[in-house]
Each structure stands twice: as C-alpha cells, then as structure tokens.
C-alpha cells in the first residue's frame, strides 16, 4: 500500500486525498461537458460544483466519524481527511440538499442536472475507492481467498488485522463504480424523462453497496443489530427511493402524454 503518494521533505501528498481531488476534478469536467446536451450550461455545473465539493466532504466525513467513533480521539484525527475515512452516503445526502437549494434558487431543473451528474458520481466513487485501497481504510473481512490482501502494519487495516489476508472491498467497490458509470451512460442515451438516469443511479448504487457490505469490516457502532450495517440500511432506502422516483416520474410522463393526445 502507498498511503503517501509523494513525499519530498515535509511535503506530502496522501493517496486518498489525491484520488479524492482527482475524482472531483474529472467528475466535474465530465458533467460540464455533458451538460449542454441536456439543456444545462457548463457554467451552472461549475458553480454547483463548489457546493457539491464542500457538502460532500463535510457530510461524508461526519457520517464516517459517527460510525467509527473509536478511531477518532482528537481534533487532528477528525480533520485529517487526506488520510482516508469517508462514507459515501453522508456526502451524498448533504450534497443532495445543497444542490436542491442552489438549483431551486437558480430556477434550474434539479432532475435534469442530476441526470447530467449521475455518471460522474459513479466514476468519482470508483476513483475515490482506489485512494481507500492505497490508504488501507474501508477494508474487508478476513479471507482465505486468493484475492485476499495483507495490508502493511502502518495502515488502518494492518493495524487492526496484522498479517491477515483481507477482502479488498475497496477494489470491489471501485470496479462496481466503473460498471455503474458505464451502465448510466448507456441508460442516459435512452433517457425517457428527466430523473430517469438519476433513479437508475440510486437503484444501482444501493444494490452494489448492500452487496459490498456483506464482505466489509465494520465496527459494532456501524451496525443495526447483529447483521445489518448503517450503510446497508441506507442502501435499502436508496433503492426504494430510486424505484419510487422512477414509478412516479413514469406515471407523470404517461399522464402528460395522454393529456397531449387528448387535445
């Protein structure tokens, strides 16, 4: 593992921080390029990106700390985001709220922008998870599989499970993120209404995250009862939200078509 990507004297670039920044940069540029085809200006995406970055970082870090309280004993631990430790759902929810408020103020369709940004969200998640792997956080359960990875002792995974092969759930997540991004690009080409691609993102990610958590290590504070994790519970909610959104928007579209044909 390489938690520090570059080190020159006291200057250090941490792998997780670098991959997180890269995920935002590529995701924003991709969304801005896709935006004009959906009737959204690239400038609107750039303006929105500031809110999304701040909200995503704060939200993802806050939820991670709340579900991994034993790992954080000082203010330095809390603010050291570059060393890894973030939960997608925390950032997703806060970024969603920020985007809703911003776009409503600008009178821009939230669902249209959500469709534009959905593939970028999946790709960004895939890139950030590579940073998790390099840092040794967000690791999996012990395994005898040939895919098992022994993390170095100075990493969170190696400190907790020294010399034990663990499921590289970070890489599984990264792969699933790439697959979801590809699926969303294909789905978006046949988009039937605003919100169609975003609803698919909610459903696809929710299912992928639920499956991932079956192999991932979690502290007791990150679980509901003996089996269900906080993220799995939120995954169920996200899938349900995606299904409800898809059904509601499809019904609305059919109603509009019937009204148009009746004229």
PETA-V596197 format. One line per field, one symbol per residue. psi: psi as a letter, one per 40 degrees, with the letter a starting at -180 (. if undefined). A space follows every 50 residues. Layout:
psi: ???
This chain:
psi: igdhdhhhbehhhiddddddddddddddddddddddeefhiddddddddd ddddddddddddddddefddeheiddddegdeeigihddddddddddddd dddddefhhdddddddedddddddddddddddddefifiaiiieieeihh iideidddddghehhihgdddddddddddddddddddddfheiheddddd ddddddddddddedeihiideeihaddhiddddddddddddddddddddd ddddddddddde.
